[in-house]
Amino acid sequence: MVKNMSGDEAEHWCQKGRIVLWLEGRPETHLSKDDRVTPGPGESYQVADGASSHKSVSTTGAKL
């Protein structure tokens, strides 16, 4: 599944586990424990089910 972010913030905090690969852009992913992840194109991150709520924010747009 490819998701395009067009300069916005995710609508909700997600608690489901994910493996995310960034294709374009450099948004921030906020984790509920006040951590932030900022992978660039070709990089990924993983969150386990129930481990940490997370949502992504992009001011310039991104494809993941």
Sequence and secondary structure as in RCSB ss.txt:
>XXXX:A:sequence
MVKNMSGDEAEHWCQKGRIVLWLEGRPETHLSKDDRVTPGPGESYQVADGASSHKSVSTTGAKL
>XXXX:A:secstr
   EE S B SS B S EEEE  BS  EEEETTS EE   TT EEEE TTT  EEEE SS EE 
